[in-house]
Amino acid sequence: MKIYVKGQTHEFQLYRGTVQSVSASSLTLKELDGTTVSIPVDAQTKVRNMGKKASLSDIHSGEIAFALRPVNAAARQVRAFQPPPGLAH
């Protein structure tokens, strides 16, 4: 996706899926189409879990997550939450 800010174009990628694994340098998601993607993260990545400020270590396998990252850079934001009971993921 492209975002325009003050006349400059910024390209971002948006990922969403079920968390497979988390480390200090990456978040691995299984996307809705079944593909697995590893998203780079760093100390600047802002993390929220269940709507609250969190760290990467607060994210666990099986949670649903969204990650937004500039093309060719680490994720700027990761948001994760527990899927509602009964939701197949």
C-alpha positions in Angstrom: 0.0 0.0 0.0 1.1 3.5 -0.6 0.7 6.4 1.9 1.3 10.0 1.0 2.6 12.3 3.8 3.5 15.9 3.2 3.9 15.2 -0.5 6.1 12.1 -0.1 5.2 8.6 -1.0 5.8 5.8 1.5 5.2 2.1 0.6 4.1 -0.3 3.4 3.2 -3.9 3.6 0.4 -5.1 5.8 0.5 -8.7 7.1 -2.1 -10.6 9.2 -2.3 -14.1 10.4 -1.8 -16.6 13.2 1.4 -16.2 15.1 3.7 -19.2 14.6 6.8 -17.9 16.4 8.4 -14.8 17.8 12.0 -13.8 18.4 13.9 -10.6 19.1 14.4 -10.1 15.3 11.3 -11.6 13.6 7.6 -12.5 13.9 6.4 -15.4 11.9 2.8 -15.5 10.8 0.7 -18.1 8.9 -1.5 -15.9 6.7 -5.1 -16.6 5.8 -4.1 -18.2 2.5 -1.8 -20.7 4.3 1.5 -19.1 3.4 4.1 -18.5 6.1 5.9 -15.1 6.3 8.7 -14.0 8.5 8.5 -10.3 9.3 11.6 -8.5 10.6 11.2 -6.5 13.9 13.6 -4.4 15.9 13.8 -2.3 19.0 11.8 0.5 17.4 8.8 -1.8 16.6 5.8 -0.7 18.6 3.9 -3.7 20.0 0.3 -3.9 21.4 -1.3 -7.1 22.8 -5.0 -7.1 23.6 -5.0 -3.3 23.1 -2.3 -2.7 25.7 1.3 -1.6 25.2 3.4 -4.7 25.2 6.7 -6.2 24.1 7.4 -9.0 21.6 7.8 -11.4 24.4 4.2 -10.8 25.3 3.1 -12.3 21.9 2.5 -16.1 21.8 1.9 -18.8 19.2 -1.8 -19.1 18.3 -2.6 -15.4 18.7 -3.8 -13.4 15.8 -1.5 -10.6 14.7 -1.2 -7.7 12.3 2.1 -6.2 11.3 2.8 -3.0 9.3 6.2 -2.4 7.8 7.8 -0.2 5.3 9.1 -2.1 2.2 12.6 -3.4 3.0 12.6 -2.4 6.7 11.6 -3.8 10.1 7.9 -3.6 11.2 6.8 -0.3 12.7 3.8 -1.8 14.4 2.6 -5.2 15.6 -0.8 -5.7 17.1 -1.8 -9.1 18.5 -4.9 -10.5 20.3 -6.4 -13.8 21.4 -8.9 -15.1 18.9 -12.5 -15.3 20.1 -13.6 -18.7 21.4 -14.7 -20.9 18.6 -12.9 -19.0 15.9 -11.0 -21.3 13.6 -7.5 -20.1 12.9 
